[in-house]
């Protein structure tokens, strides 16, 4: 069976092709190690978009998720950190965000996350916000809950048709896949979930904890 799986590390920020998040591939063996990885040689993911790998988890929407976080090279890497609507990661220079410069006294590098350095806040605390706001007392109201592509970290950093997932798309992933929690993915010391495409409807949304041992724990009901 050519099983596809998706691994989420702790503290991640992911994207989607057509939407994105992060992944790895299973092999033909049903046995799963207790660290959440499968036995045998890994098979390729389903495809690539603009040079970045994606996997098809059989979701109702047909959405495909990325194999890594934005800015990450491997499924167990954390990747970059972003504030909502900002496209340059923590510790990197962003000349377009004057708030960083004001806070640091001239440096364009993001070194601190707070309203003082947030690109779409022109004051302090949460007021006044200049974008992505639904409350008049907090600034300009646009009722925009979805990132403009120019403010989308995945689209800007990965190109192609990559973008960040919506709340509804994350909920779809949560409710339609089989989640296996591990304390150390592939022995890398990074905890998170491996997300499997389900074989039967009864497996949708189920979660299992397997610790960090590499002892095989048997078979799961996974997709072909």
N, C-alpha and C positions, 0 to 999 in steps of 0.2 A: 504494500500500500504506500502510495506517495503522499504521506501526511505532511501538512503544512502547519507550522506553529509560529506563534508570535511571543516574544519575550519582553516584558516590561521591567526595567530596573527601577530601583528606588530613585525618587527625586528626578523624574524625567520630564522632558518636553518633546513631544513628538508631532509628526505631520501625517497627511494623507495624500495619496495619488488619486486625484480624482477624489484624494485626501491622504496623513502620515503618522506613524508611531514606530515601535521597533520590534524586530523579528529574527527568527532562525528557522532552519528547515529540519524536518524529521526524515527518517529513512523508512525502509520497508518492515522493520522489526517493531512489533507491538510493545516490547519491553521498554520501560522507561526507568532510567536511573533515579535514585532518590534525590539527586540534586536537581531533578527536573529535566535533564537532558536525555535524549534517546541513545540507545546503543547502536553501534554500527556507523558506517560512513554517512556524513551529512549530504543531502542532495541539494541541488541549486534551488534558490527561491524562484518564484513564478516568473519574474521578469524584471526589467529595469525601466525607469523613466528618467531621462536626462542624466543617466549615469548612476542613479541611486536605485537600490533594489526594493522591490515591493513583493507582497505576498497576498494571495487571494484566500480569504478565510471563509468563503461561501456565505457572506452576509446578504440579507434580503435586498439591500440597496445595490449590491455589486461593488461596493467601495473596496479599494485595495489599500492596505496599510504598509508603511515603510518598515524596513528591517532594523533601522537604527533611529535614535533620537536626532533631532536637528543639530548638526555640528559634531556628531559622533561617527567614529569609524567602525565600531563593533557594537553588537547588541548589548553588551555589558557596560559600555561607556555611558557616562551621564550626558555628554554633549554640552551644548551651550545653555546659558540661562538668560531669559529675556523678561522684561516687563511687558505687560499687555500693550500691543500696538507698536512696540519697539523692535527693530530688526537687527540691531547690533548687540552681540552678547556681552556679558559681564567681563570686565577686564580688557575690553577692546575699545579702540578709539572710534568715537562717533561724532564727527564735527557737526552733524545736522542737529544734534541735541544740545542746545545752548544751556539747558538746565544743568547738565554735567559740568560745564565750564563755570557756571555761576557758583555751584556748590563747592567745587574744588579750587576755585580761584584761578582758573585758566586751563586746566587739563580737560581734554575731550574724552578721557577714558572713564567708563562707568566703574565706580569703585564702591558704590553704596546704593541700595534700593530703598527709596522712600519718596514721598511726594516732592521733596526738594529737588530730586533728580529725574522726576518722571516727565517725559517729553510732552505729555498732554495735560500738564497741570501748570498754571501760570502763577500759582501762589504757594501757600503752605497747607499742611494737612491734606484734605481732599477738596480744596476749594481755592480758586475756581478751576474746574476741569474744562478743557477746551474741545474735547472729543470723547466719544464713547460714554456718554452720560445720559441718564434718564431722569435725574432729579434737579429741578430748577434751582434749589438752594445750593447745589454743588457746582453751578456753572452753566455753560452752554448745553442745552438739551438737544440731542440728535436721535435719541432712542436707538442707537446703532449697537446691536449685540453681536454683530458679525464683523470680523476684521476686513477692512478694505485690503485688496491684494497688495497695495503699496505699503501696508503696515503689517503684512503677514510674514513672519519670520521664515516659514518654510518656503514660500514662493520666492522671497528675496534671496535667500541663501542657497536654495536647491534648484530654483528655476523650473522649467517645464510646466507641468500642470499640478505640481505639488502645492499643498496648502495645509493650514492647520484645520483639524476637525472641529465641527460644531459640538455643542453639548448633546444634541440628539444623536449625532454619529458616534460619540463616545458611549452613549447609553446603549446604542445598537450593538457595539462591540461587547460591552459588558453582559448584555442579556442573551447573546446568541452564540457565545463561545464557551469552551471548557477551560477553566483557569487553574493552573497548578503553581502554588506558591513554593519557592525555594529560598533558603537562606544564603546560598552561594551558587549562583548560576555558573555551570561548567567549571567550578573550582576557582572562580575569579574573585570570590569574596564579596560579590554584589548580590544583594537580595532583591527579589521581585517576583513577577508572575510570568510563566510561560503560557501563552494563550493558544489553545488548540481549536481547529475547525472540528465541529462536532459531527458524529456519525448519525446520531438519532436525536429527535426533538427532546427526549428526556434528559439529555446531557447539557442542554442550553442553560447558561448561567450558573452551572455548578462550579464549586471551588474545592480544591484539595490542597492540603499542606503536606509537603514531603521532606522538610528539614534540609540537611546539608550532606547526609551520607551518600555515597555513590553505590550503595547496595541496590540492585534491581528490586522493584516493588510490584512487578506484574504488569498487566495490561489495562489500558483505559479504552473506553469506547470512543474511538476517534474516526475521523473521516478517511475515506479512501483517497 
